[in-house]
Amino acid sequence: MPFGCLTVGEKKEYHNPSDVTDKYDLGQIVKSEEFCEIFRAKDKATMKMYTCKKFLKKDGRKVRKAAKNEILILKMVKHPNILQLVDVFETKKEYFLFLELATGREVFDWILDQGYYSERDTSNVVRQVLEAVAYLHSLHIVHRNLKLENLVYYNRLKHSKIVISDFHLAKLENGLIKDPCGTPEYLAPEVVGRQRYGRPVDCWAIGVIMYILLSGNPPFYDESDDDDYENHDKNLFRKILAGDYEFDSPYWDEISDSAKNLVARLMEVDQDQRLTAQEAINHEWISGGAASDKNIKENVCAQIEKNFARAKWKVSPFVLFLHKLKAFQVSLLVQLPTPRLPRPPPTPQRLRLRPGPTALLTPPERRRANRRRWPQPKSCSRWRLSPRHAATAKLLLRFTRRARRRMSRVKAPPTTPPSPHGTARCELSSCTLYISC
């Protein structure tokens, strides 16, 4: 039976929180991400260390969906360049995912610590990523969030392998995908343009990764955008849509033409013309020995420290969903305001009072009675209101009942014309009466 499927009448069983703590010893929080918290965990039986990802169900539907999606994808894959899922626990309040622990460094840190860095080192990194992505694409899985932060070395040995992590945005490609998500700097043109997309978006992201590893600069970065925070994303998206990047001098002067050719073919704006992961593996720069052995560390490290040491791509997760991109109009590149209809004036039909003389209410009370549009139920719980709105509804219901009691105690004003001798005014239960003299 597929993961997450239940037969009719079957009751879902949950693990107890003690099942997790009996088997694993959870340490301190290592990192907090948008959807989960990451811990170091130790298996009490084998004393082996793992990575634990904890998803809280109360954080919303998107968190629950991300956890289920990551479990589903990781149960399908088994590749040396992908962190493997070891164990899963689902309690009534949380999801616990236990994965292999990668003790190595991120790619940026590895480059900065090297005494010698060349195109061949970059080719080795890109080849491993391409092999893992080609395996995912053979299973019709789109990662959708490939970036340098999700590429780490498995251990600290000299010839350690690269592993890909973070599969909560990965998706099975059952037809073309519509919902845009990912990191802005790595988004493909078809994602920014709100078009249907598929596996080619991962190849575009690999092209961006390769561009950064060879030059130290992001392909669509402009220093003038640093001072224009409001239009930064708009300018970035405009450049991505047009494929507006260049092999700037002097950063690309020492890079081989074969490397530039592979970057250009991976970052083709037309997704139908873009290289697939398997085609990129067969490129001469990856498998043909065309990568240069010249040391480029000085130029690359200088640009990495300039562009990424401030961690400006790590201030926020930069994960974009549909509600983040819906304001970006591809045709006009402007933000259109949402039209608001004028509020209709109060009408007698909107009063929630029994038929009777409304003149007995003071103007503030009448305005409060007309403010709510729909009748309130006896119990606000079945309306699924938020706590604040539920409290307001209860207060309004209390006021309505009080007004009804007042009207039941007070008679309506007489319909006969007033006496020529005049009228006298008195106050009774906060209501004004007119009595003929």
N, C-alpha and C positions, 0 to 999 in steps of 0.2 A: 504494500500500500504506500503511495507517495507520501512524502513528509508533509505533515500539517493536515492530512485528510482524515475525516472521521466518518464512520458509517452512521446511518440513522439509528438513533437511540443509544449510541455509544457515549459514555461520559468520559471527558478528557481527564487524564490523571496528571497530577503535578508532583514534582519533587519537593521534599521538605528542605528548608534552608540548612538543616543539620546534615543532609546528605552531602552538601558541598563542603562544609567545614570538617566533616568526618574524614573526607578523602584528601582535601587540599588545605594548605595553610596559606591564607591570603595575606599579603604584606600591605605596605602603604601604597597609596595611589601614585602611580608613576606619571600619568598624563590624563588630562580631561579633554575629551573631544566633544564634538557637537552632539553626538548621539549616545555616547557611552563613556564610562570611566575604565581606565586600563590599570591593572594591578600586576605585580609579580606574584606568582603562586608556586608553591612547592608541594609536590606529591609526597604525602607522608610515608608511603610505602617504599617508593624508589628513591626519594630525596632528589628527584629531578625537577628542574625549574621550568616553568611554563609562563606564557602570557595569558592573563585572564581579562576578558572584556565583559563588563557588566552593563546591561541595558535595563533601565527602569521602565516598567510598563506605564507607570503613572505620568511619564513625560509626554505621552501623546501617541496618536495613531502612527505618525511618521517614524517614531522610535521603534515601536513594535514591528512595523513593516520592515524597517531596516534590519532589525535583528533576525526576523524570520528569513529575509532574503539572503543575508550573509550565511546563515546556517544552511539554507538550501544549496547555495552555490558552492560553499566549501565542502559539502558532502559529495559533490559531484567531481571535484578536481583532485588530481594527485600528480604533482609535477615537482621536480627538484628545485625549481626556481619560484615556487609558491609556498607560502607558509601553510602547513597542514593543520587541519582541525583535529584535535585530540579527543575532546570530551565536550558534552553539552548538558546543561541542567536548566530546566524551566520550572520555576516556582510560580506561585500565584502573583508575585510582585515583580520578579526579575527574570532576565535571561543571563546565564553564565556561559561564556564560550571560552574554552581553554585551547590555546594554539601553541605551536612551537615557539620557542623563545629565540629571537635573533639578537645575539650579543654584540654584533659588529656595529660599525658606525654608518652614518648616512654618507651618501656619495660625496657631498660637499666637503665634509670633514675628512674623508679619505683623501681627496685630491689635495687639500691644504697640507696634509701630513706627509705627502709623498715627496721624495727628493727629486724624482724624475717622473714626468707626466707627458705622454705623447698621444698621437691619434690612435695608436694600437690599444692603449688602455681604454680609451673611449669606445673603440670598436668592440672590445671584449665585453664592456658593460652593455652596450646597445644590443649585441648579439644575444646575450642571455635574456634580456627583456623581450626581444623579438621572438625567441623560442617559446617563452612562457605565453606570450600573447597569441602566437600562432596556435598553441595548444588550446587556449581558451576559445579562440575563434573556431577551431575544429568542433568544439562542443556547442557552438552558437551562443557563446557567452561574451557579452560586451562589458569590459571593466568600467569604462566611463569616467574614471577618476585617476588616470595614470599621471603621476607627477614625481618630481625628484624626491619629495618628502616621503613618498610611499615605496621608495627603493632603498633597501638597506643591505649591508653585508651580513651574511649568516653568522659569522664569527670573526675574530680578530686575527686569524691566520693570514699569511701573505697572499695566498691564492684562494681566498674565500669566494664563495659563490654569491651572486646577487639574488635576493628574494623579493617578491612583490607582496605587499600587504594591503589591508583596507579594502574589503570587498562589499561594503554595505550599500554601495551604489551600483554594483554589478547587476546585470539583467540578462535574462534569456532573450535571444532575438527571435521571438515568434512574430515574424513580420517586422516592418520598420517601426522604430521607436519614435515617440512624439514628445515626451516630456523632457525639457532641457535640464541638464544638471552637470556639475563638474566644477573645476576651478577656472576662473575667468581667463587667466593667462594661457591656459592649455585648451580652451574651447575651440572646436572646429567651426568653420564658417557655417555649415549646415545647422549646427546647434544654435549659434547666435542668430541665424536667419529664421529660426522657428520652423525649419523644414523637417521632414522625416529623415531619420538617420539610422545608422547601424554600425557594423564593425569598423568601417574606415575612420571613425572618430578616434579610435585607439592608435591607429597608425599616424594620424596627425599629431597626437600628443607625444608619440615617440620622436617625431621630427622636431618638435619644440624642445624636448629633452636633449636630443643630439645637438641642436643649435646652441643650447646653453653650455653643454659640456665642452664644446669646441671653442667657444668664444668668451664664455663667462657673462654674456649679456642675454637677456630675454629678447626674442625676435621682434616683439611689438612694443618695446619699451622706449619711451621718449622722456628725456630729462625735463622738458618743459611741462610735462603733465604732473610733475611733483607739486607744483604750486596751484594747480587747478584740480582740487579734489572733487568738486561737484561734477565736472565733465570728464573725469579720468576714465570711468568705465565706458562712457559713450565714445570717446576717442579710441579706446582700446578695441571696442566692438567694430567700429568703422574700419579700422586697419585690418582686423581679422577678416571681415567680409570681403575686403578688396585684396587680401593677400599682400598687404603693403609691408614687406620686410626686405632688407638688403643685407648683403655680405660686406659690411662696412670695413673700410681700411682705417687703421692698421691691424684690426683684430683678426681679420680673415686673410691677411697677406701670406701667412705661413701655412695655411690650411690647403690640403690637396684639392684638386678639381673633382676627384672622385667623391670625396666627402661632401663637397658642395652639391654635387649632382644628386646624391642620396637624400640630402636634406630637402632639396627642391622638389624631388619626386614624392617624398613623404608629406610635404606641406603643399600639395596641389590643392587649389581651391575647389575644383570639381572633384567630388568624391568618387565619381566613376573612373576618373583618370589617375587616382591616387594608387600608389603601390600597396599591395597587401602585405601582411606580415611575412608570409612565406616567400613572396617575391623579393622583399627586402633582405631576407636571410641569404638569398642567392646572389645578391649584389656583390660586385667585385670588392667593394670597400669592407664588406663583412666577411666574406668567405674566400675572396680572391687574393688577399695579401696586398691590396692597393693602399692600405692605411700607412701613412708616413710614420717613421720612427723618430722624428725630430722632436726635441724637448720644447713644449709650448707652455710649461708650467708658469713661467713668470708672467706672461700676458694674461693667461686664464685666471690665475689666482688673484691678480690685481683687480680684475673686473668682478670676480666673485665677491671679494671683500668689499668692493664699492657698492655693488648692487644688492647683495644678499646678507651682508654682515649685520645690517640694521634689522634683518628679519622682517622686512615689510610685507613679505608674502606669508608670514606666520602670525601676524597680529590677530587675524581671525581666520577661521577655516576656509573662507571664500568658497563655500559650497553653495551653488546657486540652484534653486528649484524654480518651478514655473512662476511662482509669485514674485521672484526676483527679476525675471526677464520680461514679464508681461508688459511692463511700462516702457520697454524699449521698442519703439516702432521702427521696423527695418526700412520701410519706405520713406518715412519723413525724418527719422532719427530725432524725434521730439517726443516729449512726454505729454500726452493728451490728458486733460483733467476729466474726471468722471462727472457727467452732468447730474445735477440734483434737481428733482422736481419740487416746485413750491408746495409747502404744506397746506392742505385744504383747510378752510375756515371751520370753526366748530359748528356743528349742526345739532338740532334736537335729537336726531337718531343716534348720535354718539354718546348721549347721556346714559349712564348706567343706573338711573334712578327710576323708580316706579312712576307711572303717569300721575302727575299732580302739579300743584303750583310751584314752579321753580323760583318765584319771586321771594319765597321764604328763605332762600340762600343768599348770603352776602356775595358780592362780586368775586372776592378771592376764592370762596368755596366753590362758586360756579366754575371758575377757571380751572381749579384743581379737578373738579368732576369731569370737565371736558378734555382734560389733558390726555388721558388714556383712551385708546381707540377701541379696544376690544374688552368684552366682559371678563372679569377675573374668576377663575374657578374657586371652589371651596378649598381645594388643596393645590398649592402651587407646585408640588413635587412632580405631578404628572405632566406639567408643561416643560420640565427640564430647564428651568431658569437658572441663571447663575446666582450665587448667594446674594450679590448686591441687588439684582433685579427681583429676586424672590422677596427680599426684605421690603423693597419698595411696593411690591404688589400686595403684601400683607398689610402694610400701613394704609394703602389706598382702599383695600377691602374693609378695614376697620372704620375708616372715615365714611364709607358708603353706608355701612350698617348704622352708624351713629346718625347720619342724616336721615335715614329712613325712620328711625325711632323718633326723631324730632318731628317729622311730618305727621307721624301717626298720633302725636300728642296735641298737635295744633291744628285748628280748623282753617279751612281756606277762607280768604277774604270774601265778604258778601258780594253778591252780584247786583244788589239794589243800589241805586245811586246814592251818594252820600247826602246826609242831612244838611240843609242850609245853615244850621246852627254851627257847623264846623266839625272838626275831628279832634280826637285826643289820641296821643301816642304813648304806648307803654312797652316795656321790655319784658318778655317772658321766655325763658330758656334760650336766650341769645337770638330770638326771632322777633321781628317787628310786626305788631298787630295794629290794625286800624279799626277803631270802634266808633260807631256813630253816637253822637251826643244828643 
